[in-house]
């Protein structure tokens, strides 16, 4: 979540999301704020890309072809 937040161009959104992920209920707060800012789809795309990168790296490290 932190890398996603830091990638945002809008400073106000970035600041509010950053503040929201600290403390109790961080995941819920993030989801609510992301939805309010219309960033939910962008977040899921970012998350999917990050998971793909992790999977590709793991495969490379274990000499497995990633398809």
C-alpha positions as CSV (number, residue, x, y, z in Angstrom):
1,X,0.0,0.0,0.0
2,X,2.8,2.4,0.8
3,X,4.4,2.2,-2.6
4,X,1.0,2.7,-4.3
5,X,0.3,5.7,-2.1
6,X,3.8,7.2,-2.9
7,X,3.1,6.7,-6.6
8,X,0.1,9.0,-6.6
9,X,0.5,12.4,-8.2
10,X,-2.3,14.1,-6.2
11,X,-0.7,15.3,-3.0
12,X,-3.9,15.6,-1.0
13,X,-4.9,12.1,-1.8
14,X,-1.4,10.8,-1.1
15,X,-1.3,12.6,2.3
16,X,-4.8,11.4,3.4
17,X,-4.1,7.8,2.4
18,X,-0.7,7.9,4.0
19,X,-2.3,9.1,7.3
20,X,-5.0,6.5,7.0
21,X,-2.8,3.5,6.8
22,X,-1.3,4.1,10.2
23,X,-3.0,2.9,13.3
24,X,-6.0,0.8,14.0
25,X,-8.2,-0.2,11.1
26,X,-5.6,0.8,8.5
27,X,-6.8,-1.6,5.8
28,X,-10.4,-0.6,6.1
29,X,-9.5,3.1,6.2
30,X,-7.4,2.6,3.1
31,X,-10.2,0.9,1.2
32,X,-12.7,3.6,2.2
33,X,-10.4,6.4,1.2
34,X,-9.4,4.7,-2.1
35,X,-13.0,4.3,-2.9
36,X,-13.9,7.9,-2.1
37,X,-11.1,9.1,-4.3
38,X,-12.1,6.8,-7.2
39,X,-8.8,4.9,-6.9
40,X,-10.1,1.4,-6.2
41,X,-9.6,0.1,-9.8
42,X,-6.1,1.7,-9.9
43,X,-5.2,0.1,-6.6
44,X,-6.3,-3.4,-7.8
45,X,-4.3,-2.9,-11.0
46,X,-1.2,-1.8,-9.0
47,X,-1.7,-4.8,-6.6
48,X,-2.0,-7.3,-9.5
49,X,1.1,-5.9,-11.2
50,X,3.0,-6.1,-7.9
51,X,2.0,-9.8,-7.3
52,X,3.0,-10.6,-10.9
53,X,6.4,-9.1,-10.3
54,X,6.8,-11.1,-7.1
55,X,5.8,-14.3,-8.9
56,X,8.2,-13.6,-11.9
57,X,11.1,-12.9,-9.5
58,X,10.4,-16.1,-7.6
59,X,10.4,-18.1,-10.8
60,X,13.6,-16.6,-12.0
61,X,15.3,-17.3,-8.6
62,X,14.2,-21.0,-8.9
63,X,15.0,-21.4,-12.6
64,X,11.3,-21.8,-13.5
65,X,9.9,-20.4,-16.7
66,X,7.1,-17.9,-16.0
67,X,4.3,-18.0,-18.6
